[in-house]
Amino acid sequence: MAVAPSAMGETLPERDELRLISWVRVSNAVAHFAQCLPFRVRCSNDLDRGLAWAPRKFALRHGELAPDPPGWKTALRFDVDCPCDRQPHARSGYCPRAATYWRDAALAEPSFVVVNPTNGHAHYVYLLRGWIRVDGADPSQLAAVRYFAAIERAYTRALHADPGYAGLVQHNPFAACYETYSGRDEPYSLGELAAFVELPGLAPRRQAEIRTDGRNVETFDRLRHWAYGAIAHYRCGPRERWDEVVDARALLIAEQVRAAHPAASHPFSDHEALATAKSVADWVWLRYDGGSLTRVRADTAVRREKHCQRDLAARRERGSIPRDVYLAEVQRRRVAASTLRGLGVAIEEIARRLGAGVRSVHRWISEIRCVPSPCAPSDFEPRRQPTIRQAPLNFVEGSVDSVVGLVPCQGPGEGFPSAQPMGGTGCPARSAEPANGVADSGRGVRGGTSVAESPMAYIQRRIREITSDGPRSP
């Protein structure tokens, strides 16, 4: 491998990590390593003080990096201290073979190797083409995680690397205190790395064989392991059912134990198996807190629910008031809001004075205005807000009020005092008969049915009547 010397004694730029890479002659693999770092990286100059998070451009100035994002593996990393057991150089303390031992082991060429110049110890880095998720969040990658772990174990044995090195922290290839040796530019796939080593086969599945260390011990172990997984199916049922199932299982295990020990000096009786079953059933039912549903968790949930219901009832009792008192208070606030609004107070100020929301004030005012009149034909008719067009038009013909005297009148119940005599509909009473003694039965009435007529329509209709009939005496 060619040596890429570090920028010893040179001032590194402080703004961009990509410009930082250009200060040393690096391979494409080292540049790829720097560009694929997370935006925030854990780094340190003294591992005794631990790691700290820092932006990528600042982390690249530290000696030690944790380049993998949490829960992911981006490369295979190995700590090769001294593959030759330090015997040829025990006096000097420097190992010259650590950086090139991959050749002696006939392994794949590393992406780059970072060497400590004081003792020759090296960190091998094999960049991966596809990252491996190792936090278990993606079940589809469990096979890839096992494959990754098998390759890592095989390379650790072949390189005589430190088996306790987890690959979390590695030497920074851009640090001035280390020497970086560049290797293969392209990242590796797991298949390419596995071609250089012999992976260990899968361990054979352990057979559930009868042990010979004691019949009671064997019965107890097999019965309790079965009970741990079966208790969830019997939690909601009676305790007697659980005892029966455990006794039946204990008798079945006792038969298997007796068949495995035919030459025993005395037979293994069912009484011993049932005694073991009673102990297992009691402990698992009362004290075992594993499984999908347990008695401990069920009792805790019921107790928590009772506490919540009791607290809710206490809060309701403390804050409960009679219904008539509540309705009287609501009516008082409703009338107060309508009165303040009639005096010209803004809605926000009314809400502040009454300690309510703006929407509540709007609702109270609308409820006051929508109170039905006592002469309403039916209680089942929809409530409509009275408007100017719905007010009766009792005018004196020829007077000014018959043309421009259309003013809104206050409805009943709004809390405003009125010194004028009120008619049956809540508006100021006026002359029910015109001045000339002729009732105008056509105003506001079309076809014998009361229909709302706007003031402008009434004025236009009166003008047409006057102009068509000729001049009239006032």
C-alpha positions as CSV (number, residue, x, y, z in Angstrom):
1,M,0.0,0.0,0.0
2,A,1.1,3.5,-0.7
3,V,1.6,5.8,2.3
4,A,-0.4,9.0,2.6
5,P,1.6,11.2,5.0
6,S,-0.4,13.3,7.4
7,A,-0.2,17.1,7.3
8,M,2.2,17.4,10.2
9,G,2.7,20.9,11.6
10,E,0.3,22.6,9.1
11,T,-2.6,24.8,9.9
12,L,-5.9,23.1,8.9
13,P,-8.7,25.1,7.5
14,E,-11.6,25.7,9.9
15,R,-14.7,26.0,7.7
16,D,-15.3,23.0,5.6
17,E,-14.4,19.3,6.1
18,L,-14.1,18.7,2.4
19,R,-11.3,21.3,2.2
20,L,-9.7,19.6,5.2
21,I,-9.4,16.4,3.2
22,S,-7.5,18.2,0.5
23,W,-4.6,19.0,2.9
24,V,-3.4,15.4,2.8
25,R,-2.9,13.0,-0.1
26,V,-5.7,10.5,0.6
27,S,-7.3,7.8,-1.4
28,N,-10.9,7.7,-2.5
29,A,-11.8,5.4,0.4
30,V,-10.6,8.0,3.0
31,A,-12.4,10.8,1.2
32,H,-15.6,8.6,1.1
33,F,-15.2,7.9,4.8
34,A,-15.1,11.6,5.6
35,Q,-18.0,12.5,3.3
36,C,-20.3,9.8,4.8
37,L,-19.8,10.9,8.4
38,P,-23.0,12.0,10.1
39,F,-23.6,15.7,10.6
40,R,-22.8,15.3,14.3
41,V,-20.1,12.9,15.4
42,R,-18.9,11.7,18.7
43,C,-15.2,12.5,19.1
44,S,-12.4,12.9,21.7
45,N,-8.8,13.7,22.1
46,D,-8.6,11.8,25.4
47,L,-10.7,8.6,25.7
48,D,-10.3,8.7,29.5
49,R,-12.6,11.7,29.5
50,G,-15.1,10.1,27.2
51,L,-16.7,11.1,23.9
52,A,-18.6,14.3,23.1
53,W,-20.9,15.2,20.3
54,A,-19.6,17.8,17.8
55,P,-20.3,18.9,14.3
56,R,-18.6,16.9,11.6
57,K,-16.1,19.7,10.6
58,F,-15.0,20.1,14.2
59,A,-15.0,16.3,14.9
60,L,-12.4,15.8,12.1
61,R,-9.9,17.8,14.1
62,H,-9.9,15.3,17.0
63,G,-7.8,12.2,17.3
64,E,-10.6,9.6,18.0
65,L,-13.9,9.3,16.2
66,A,-17.0,7.2,16.6
67,P,-18.1,7.4,12.9
68,D,-21.1,5.0,12.9
69,P,-24.5,6.5,13.4
70,P,-26.4,5.0,16.4
71,G,-27.7,1.6,15.5
72,W,-25.8,1.2,12.3
73,K,-22.5,-0.3,11.1
74,T,-20.8,1.3,8.2
75,A,-17.5,-0.6,8.2
76,L,-15.6,-3.5,9.7
77,R,-13.0,-2.3,12.1
78,F,-10.2,-4.2,13.8
79,D,-7.6,-3.3,16.4
80,V,-4.3,-5.1,15.5
81,D,-1.8,-4.4,18.3
82,C,0.9,-7.0,17.8
83,P,0.1,-10.2,15.8
84,C,3.6,-11.6,16.5
85,D,3.1,-11.5,20.3
86,R,5.9,-8.9,20.6
87,Q,8.6,-11.6,20.9
88,P,10.9,-10.2,18.1
89,H,10.7,-6.6,19.4
90,A,10.0,-7.0,23.1
91,R,12.8,-4.6,24.0
92,S,11.9,-1.8,21.6
93,G,8.1,-2.0,22.1
94,Y,7.4,-1.2,18.4
95,C,5.6,-3.7,16.1
96,P,6.5,-3.3,12.4
97,R,4.1,-6.0,11.2
98,A,0.8,-4.7,12.6
99,A,0.1,-2.4,9.6
100,T,0.9,-5.1,6.9
101,Y,-0.3,-8.3,8.7
102,W,-3.3,-8.6,6.4
103,R,-0.9,-9.7,3.6
104,D,0.6,-12.5,5.8
105,A,-2.9,-13.7,6.7
106,A,-4.0,-13.6,3.0
107,L,-7.0,-11.4,3.7
108,A,-8.7,-8.7,1.7
109,E,-6.9,-5.4,1.4
110,P,-8.3,-2.8,3.9
111,S,-9.8,0.4,2.7
112,F,-7.2,2.2,4.9
113,V,-5.1,1.5,7.9
114,V,-4.4,4.1,10.6
115,V,-1.2,3.4,12.5
116,N,0.1,4.8,15.8
117,P,3.7,5.8,15.0
118,T,4.8,5.4,18.7
119,N,4.1,1.6,18.9
120,G,3.1,0.5,15.4
121,H,-0.4,-0.6,16.5
122,A,-3.0,-0.2,13.7
123,H,-6.7,0.1,13.1
124,Y,-7.9,-1.7,10.1
125,V,-11.0,-0.3,8.4
126,Y,-13.1,-2.1,5.7
127,L,-15.7,0.2,4.4
128,L,-19.1,-1.4,3.5
129,R,-21.0,-0.7,0.4
130,G,-24.3,-1.1,2.2
131,W,-24.8,-0.2,5.9
132,I,-26.0,-2.8,8.3
133,R,-28.7,-1.9,10.9
134,V,-27.8,-3.6,14.2
135,D,-30.4,-2.1,16.6
136,G,-33.0,-4.7,15.7
137,A,-35.6,-2.2,14.5
138,D,-35.7,-3.9,11.1
139,P,-36.4,-7.6,11.4
140,S,-35.6,-8.2,7.7
141,Q,-31.9,-7.4,8.4
142,L,-31.4,-10.0,11.2
143,A,-29.8,-12.4,8.7
144,A,-27.4,-9.6,7.5
145,V,-26.5,-8.9,11.1
146,R,-25.6,-12.5,11.8
147,Y,-23.6,-12.6,8.5
148,F,-21.8,-9.4,9.5
149,A,-21.0,-10.9,13.0
150,A,-19.6,-14.1,11.5
151,I,-17.3,-12.3,9.1
152,E,-16.1,-10.0,12.0
153,R,-15.2,-13.0,14.1
154,A,-13.4,-14.8,11.3
155,Y,-11.3,-11.7,10.5
156,T,-10.6,-11.1,14.2
157,R,-9.1,-14.6,14.5
158,A,-7.2,-14.3,11.2
159,L,-5.6,-10.9,12.1
160,H,-4.9,-11.8,15.7
161,A,-6.8,-8.7,16.5
162,D,-8.2,-7.6,19.9
163,P,-11.4,-9.7,20.5
164,G,-12.6,-7.1,23.0
165,Y,-12.5,-4.2,20.5
166,A,-16.2,-3.4,19.6
167,G,-15.4,-1.1,16.6
168,L,-17.1,1.9,18.2
169,V,-14.1,4.3,18.2
170,Q,-11.3,4.4,15.7
171,H,-8.3,6.6,15.0
172,N,-9.0,9.6,12.9
173,P,-7.2,9.1,9.5
174,F,-6.7,12.9,9.3
175,A,-5.2,13.4,12.7
176,A,-1.6,14.7,12.7
177,C,-0.6,12.2,15.4
178,Y,-1.3,9.1,13.3
179,E,-0.1,7.8,9.9
180,T,-2.7,6.7,7.3
181,Y,-2.0,3.9,4.8
182,S,-4.5,3.9,1.9
183,G,-5.8,0.7,0.4
184,R,-8.7,-0.3,-1.8
185,D,-10.7,2.7,-3.1
186,E,-14.1,0.9,-3.6
187,P,-16.1,-0.2,-0.6
188,Y,-16.7,-3.9,0.1
189,S,-19.8,-6.0,0.2
190,L,-20.2,-8.7,2.8
191,G,-19.9,-11.4,0.1
192,E,-16.5,-10.1,-1.1
193,L,-15.1,-10.0,2.5
194,A,-16.4,-13.5,3.2
195,A,-14.6,-15.0,0.2
196,F,-11.2,-14.5,2.0
197,V,-12.1,-16.4,5.2
198,E,-13.8,-19.6,6.2
199,L,-16.9,-18.8,8.2
200,P,-17.9,-21.1,11.1
201,G,-20.9,-23.2,10.5
202,L,-24.1,-22.8,12.4
203,A,-24.1,-24.4,15.8
204,P,-26.3,-27.5,15.9
205,R,-29.6,-27.2,17.7
206,R,-29.4,-28.5,21.2
207,Q,-31.4,-31.6,21.8
208,A,-33.6,-31.7,24.8
209,E,-32.0,-34.8,26.3
210,I,-32.5,-36.2,29.8
211,R,-29.6,-35.3,32.0
212,T,-28.2,-37.7,34.5
213,D,-27.5,-35.3,37.4
214,G,-30.7,-36.1,39.2
215,R,-34.3,-37.1,38.4
216,N,-35.8,-34.4,40.7
217,V,-33.5,-31.7,39.3
218,E,-34.4,-32.7,35.7
219,T,-38.1,-32.8,36.5
220,F,-38.0,-29.4,38.2
221,D,-36.0,-27.7,35.3
222,R,-38.2,-29.1,32.5
223,L,-41.4,-28.3,34.4
224,R,-40.5,-24.7,35.3
225,H,-39.3,-23.8,31.8
226,W,-42.6,-25.1,30.4
227,A,-44.6,-23.2,33.1
228,Y,-42.9,-19.9,32.3
229,G,-44.4,-20.0,28.8
230,A,-47.7,-21.5,29.6
231,I,-48.8,-19.3,32.5
232,A,-50.0,-16.6,30.2
233,H,-52.8,-18.8,28.9
234,Y,-54.2,-19.6,32.4
235,R,-54.0,-16.2,34.1
236,C,-57.6,-15.2,33.4
237,G,-59.0,-18.6,34.6
238,P,-59.3,-20.1,38.1
239,R,-56.3,-21.3,40.1
240,E,-57.6,-24.9,40.2
241,R,-57.3,-25.2,36.4
242,W,-53.7,-24.1,36.6
243,D,-52.9,-26.7,39.3
244,E,-54.5,-29.5,37.2
245,V,-52.5,-28.6,34.1
246,V,-49.2,-28.4,36.0
247,D,-49.9,-31.8,37.7
248,A,-50.6,-33.4,34.4
249,R,-47.4,-32.0,32.9
250,A,-45.4,-33.2,35.9
251,L,-46.7,-36.7,35.5
252,L,-45.8,-36.8,31.8
253,I,-42.2,-35.6,32.6
254,A,-41.9,-38.2,35.3
255,E,-42.7,-40.9,32.8
256,Q,-39.9,-39.7,30.5
257,V,-37.5,-39.5,33.4
258,R,-38.2,-43.0,34.6
259,A,-37.7,-44.3,31.0
260,A,-34.3,-42.5,30.9
261,H,-33.2,-44.1,34.2
262,P,-34.2,-47.8,33.9
263,A,-31.3,-49.0,36.2
264,A,-32.1,-46.7,39.1
265,S,-31.9,-48.3,42.6
266,H,-35.4,-47.1,43.5
267,P,-38.2,-45.9,41.1
268,F,-39.1,-42.3,40.7
269,S,-42.6,-42.1,42.1
270,D,-45.5,-39.9,41.0
271,H,-45.7,-38.5,44.6
272,E,-42.3,-36.8,44.1
273,A,-43.3,-35.4,40.8
274,L,-46.5,-34.0,42.2
275,A,-44.6,-32.4,45.1
276,T,-42.4,-30.7,42.6
277,A,-45.4,-29.6,40.5
278,K,-47.0,-28.0,43.6
279,S,-43.9,-25.9,44.2
280,V,-43.6,-24.8,40.6
281,A,-47.3,-24.0,40.3
282,D,-47.3,-21.9,43.4
283,W,-44.2,-19.9,42.6
284,V,-45.1,-19.2,39.0
285,W,-48.7,-18.2,39.8
286,L,-47.8,-15.9,42.6
287,R,-44.4,-14.5,41.8
288,Y,-43.5,-14.9,38.1
289,D,-43.8,-11.5,36.4
290,G,-42.8,-12.5,32.8
291,G,-44.9,-13.5,29.8
292,S,-47.5,-11.6,27.9
293,L,-50.1,-11.5,30.7
294,T,-49.3,-12.1,34.4
295,R,-51.2,-11.9,37.6
296,V,-48.9,-9.2,38.9
297,R,-49.5,-6.9,35.9
298,A,-53.2,-7.7,35.8
299,D,-53.7,-6.8,39.5
300,T,-51.6,-3.7,39.1
301,A,-53.8,-2.6,36.2
302,V,-57.0,-3.2,38.1
303,R,-55.7,-1.4,41.1
304,R,-54.6,1.6,39.0
305,E,-58.1,1.7,37.3
306,K,-59.8,1.7,40.7
307,H,-57.6,4.6,41.9
308,C,-58.4,6.6,38.8
309,Q,-62.2,6.1,39.2
310,R,-62.0,7.0,42.9
311,D,-60.1,10.2,42.2
312,L,-62.5,11.2,39.4
313,A,-65.5,10.7,41.7
314,A,-63.8,12.8,44.4
315,R,-63.1,15.6,42.0
316,R,-66.7,15.6,40.8
317,E,-68.0,15.6,44.3
318,R,-65.8,18.6,45.2
319,G,-66.9,20.6,42.2
320,S,-70.5,19.6,42.0
321,I,-73.3,22.3,42.4
322,P,-77.1,22.0,42.2
323,R,-78.5,22.4,38.7
324,D,-80.7,25.4,39.5
325,V,-77.7,27.2,40.9
326,Y,-75.6,26.4,37.8
327,L,-78.4,27.6,35.4
328,A,-78.9,30.8,37.4
329,E,-75.2,31.6,37.2
330,V,-75.2,31.0,33.5
331,Q,-78.3,33.2,33.0
332,R,-76.6,36.0,35.1
333,R,-73.5,35.9,32.9
334,R,-75.6,35.8,29.8
335,V,-77.6,38.9,30.7
336,A,-74.5,40.7,31.9
337,A,-72.8,40.0,28.5
338,S,-75.8,41.3,26.6
339,T,-76.1,44.4,28.7
340,L,-72.4,45.3,28.4
341,R,-72.6,44.7,24.7
342,G,-75.6,47.0,24.4
343,L,-73.6,49.7,26.2
344,G,-70.9,49.5,23.5
345,V,-68.3,47.4,25.3
346,A,-66.1,45.4,23.0
347,I,-66.4,41.6,23.0
348,E,-62.8,41.1,24.2
349,E,-63.4,43.5,27.2
350,I,-66.6,41.6,28.1
351,A,-64.8,38.3,28.0
352,R,-62.1,39.8,30.2
353,R,-64.5,41.2,32.8
354,L,-66.6,38.0,32.9
355,G,-63.6,35.7,32.9
356,A,-64.9,33.8,29.8
357,G,-63.8,33.2,26.3
358,V,-64.7,35.3,23.3
359,R,-66.7,32.5,21.7
360,S,-68.7,32.0,25.0
361,V,-69.6,35.8,25.0
362,H,-70.8,35.6,21.4
363,R,-72.9,32.5,22.2
364,W,-74.5,34.2,25.3
365,I,-75.4,37.3,23.3
366,S,-76.9,35.3,20.5
367,E,-78.9,33.2,23.0
368,I,-80.4,36.4,24.5
369,R,-81.4,37.7,21.1
370,C,-82.9,34.4,20.0
371,V,-85.4,34.1,22.9
372,P,-88.8,33.3,21.3
373,S,-91.7,35.7,21.9
374,P,-94.6,34.6,24.1
375,C,-97.0,34.6,21.1
376,A,-94.9,32.0,19.3
377,P,-97.3,29.6,17.4
378,S,-95.3,26.5,18.4
379,D,-92.4,25.4,20.5
380,F,-91.2,23.2,17.7
381,E,-90.5,25.9,15.2
382,P,-86.8,26.8,14.7
383,R,-85.7,29.9,16.6
384,R,-84.8,32.8,14.3
385,Q,-83.0,35.9,15.3
386,P,-85.4,38.9,14.9
387,T,-84.3,41.4,12.3
388,I,-85.6,44.7,11.0
389,R,-87.5,43.1,8.2
390,Q,-89.3,40.9,10.7
391,A,-90.5,43.8,12.8
392,P,-94.1,45.0,12.2
393,L,-94.3,48.1,10.1
394,N,-96.9,50.4,11.7
395,F,-96.5,53.7,10.1
396,V,-98.7,56.8,9.7
397,E,-99.3,57.4,6.0
398,G,-97.7,60.6,4.8
399,S,-95.5,61.0,7.9
400,V,-91.7,61.0,7.9
401,D,-91.6,57.8,9.9
402,S,-93.3,56.0,7.0
403,V,-90.3,56.6,4.8
404,V,-87.2,56.9,7.0
405,G,-88.4,55.9,10.5
406,L,-87.2,52.3,10.2
407,V,-85.0,51.8,13.3
408,P,-84.3,48.4,15.0
409,C,-86.1,47.9,18.2
410,Q,-84.8,46.0,21.2
411,G,-86.2,42.6,21.8
412,P,-87.5,41.4,25.1
413,G,-85.2,40.0,27.7
414,E,-82.1,42.0,26.6
415,G,-81.9,43.9,29.9
416,F,-82.3,47.4,28.5
417,P,-84.9,49.7,30.2
418,S,-87.4,51.3,27.9
419,A,-89.6,54.3,28.8
420,Q,-91.9,53.8,25.7
421,P,-95.0,51.7,25.9
422,M,-94.4,48.3,24.4
423,G,-96.6,46.5,22.0
424,G,-97.3,42.8,21.9
425,T,-94.1,42.1,20.0
426,G,-91.7,44.2,22.1
427,C,-91.5,47.2,19.8
428,P,-92.7,50.7,20.8
429,A,-96.4,50.9,20.3
430,R,-97.7,53.2,17.5
431,S,-101.0,54.1,16.0
432,A,-102.6,51.0,14.7
433,E,-104.9,53.0,12.3
434,P,-103.7,55.4,9.7
435,A,-104.5,59.1,9.9
436,N,-107.2,59.0,7.2
437,G,-108.9,56.0,8.9
438,V,-108.1,53.6,6.0
439,A,-106.0,50.6,7.0
440,D,-103.2,49.7,4.6
441,S,-103.7,46.0,4.6
442,G,-101.2,45.4,1.8
443,R,-98.0,46.5,3.6
444,G,-95.9,43.5,4.5
445,V,-98.6,41.1,3.3
446,R,-98.6,39.2,0.0
447,G,-101.4,36.9,-0.8
448,G,-102.7,36.8,2.7
449,T,-99.4,35.4,4.1
450,S,-97.0,37.4,6.2
451,V,-93.8,37.8,4.2
452,A,-90.8,39.9,5.3
453,E,-90.6,43.1,3.2
454,S,-87.5,45.3,3.1
455,P,-87.8,49.0,3.8
456,M,-86.6,49.9,0.3
457,A,-89.2,47.5,-1.3
458,Y,-91.9,49.1,0.8
459,I,-90.9,52.6,-0.3
460,Q,-90.8,51.6,-4.0
461,R,-94.2,50.0,-3.7
462,R,-95.7,53.1,-2.1
463,I,-94.2,55.3,-4.8
464,R,-95.8,53.1,-7.5
465,E,-99.2,53.3,-5.7
466,I,-99.1,57.0,-5.4
467,T,-98.0,57.6,-9.0
468,S,-100.6,55.2,-10.4
469,D,-103.6,56.6,-8.5
470,G,-102.8,60.2,-9.0
471,P,-102.2,63.0,-6.5
472,R,-103.7,62.5,-3.1
473,S,-104.5,65.1,-0.5
474,P,-102.1,64.9,2.5
